Amino acid sequence: MSSDRRSLEKIVRELPTDSQEKVRQFVETLLKTTNERPNRKLKQNWAGALSDYREKYTSLALQKKYSL
């Protein structure tokens, strides 16, 4: 895997300075967003909340009503 990283570094070094800066900013943003993801389980306390409407609406009817 380190050989892949070196080839990426080599590619980045071949870019003009302003493009290298864009790559650096992109990677920093990618790292930030990757680290910001919460490490918790998905809450599903909403499940079944619309069961009263099951007989009134179908997914196909709603799809047709709101399709562009």
Wavefront OBJ file of the C-alpha trace (Angstrom):
o trace
v 0.000 0.000 0.000
v 2.884 2.376 0.639
v 3.971 1.960 -2.992
v 0.516 3.213 -4.038
v 0.965 6.211 -1.760
v 4.363 6.990 -3.267
v 2.961 6.861 -6.779
v 0.220 9.275 -5.699
v 2.817 11.601 -4.195
v 4.799 11.421 -7.423
v 1.724 12.309 -9.446
v 0.898 15.233 -7.169
v 4.468 16.539 -7.404
v 4.100 16.676 -11.186
v 1.121 19.031 -10.883
v 1.469 22.813 -10.950
v 1.673 24.449 -7.524
v -1.900 25.758 -7.552
v -3.210 22.294 -8.425
v -1.122 20.756 -5.654
v -2.812 23.153 -3.240
v -6.246 22.085 -4.506
v -5.314 18.435 -3.982
v -4.123 19.207 -0.444
v -7.367 21.035 0.372
v -9.432 18.197 -1.069
v -7.580 15.577 0.962
v -7.914 17.638 4.159
v -11.657 18.015 3.540
v -11.953 14.300 2.864
v -10.132 13.481 6.094
v -12.262 15.924 8.068
v -15.554 14.568 6.768
v -14.399 10.981 7.254
v -13.483 11.646 10.881
v -16.698 13.564 11.629
v -19.026 10.640 11.040
v -20.639 9.661 14.313
v -19.898 6.190 15.523
v -23.358 5.328 16.770
v -26.176 3.038 15.793
v -29.016 4.268 13.597
v -32.129 5.155 15.553
v -35.298 3.698 14.141
v -37.807 4.983 16.650
v -39.826 6.412 13.760
v -40.560 2.937 12.317
v -44.278 2.334 11.954
v -45.206 5.977 12.541
v -47.126 6.177 9.261
v -48.956 2.865 9.575
v -52.287 4.699 9.942
v -51.909 5.921 6.356
v -51.107 2.522 4.859
v -54.619 1.956 3.523
v -55.070 5.535 2.311
v -51.862 5.917 0.286
v -49.748 3.536 -1.752
v -46.175 4.104 -2.752
v -47.179 3.993 -6.423
v -49.886 6.628 -5.954
v -47.487 8.924 -4.112
v -44.828 8.341 -6.748
v -47.224 9.336 -9.529
v -48.479 12.367 -7.611
v -45.026 13.807 -6.929
v -43.081 12.771 -10.020
v -41.668 15.617 -12.053
l 1 2 3 4 5 6 7 8 9 10 11 12 13 14 15 16 17 18 19 20 21 22 23 24 25 26 27 28 29 30 31 32 33 34 35 36 37 38 39 40 41 42 43 44 45 46 47 48 49 50 51 52 53 54 55 56 57 58 59 60 61 62 63 64 65 66 67 68
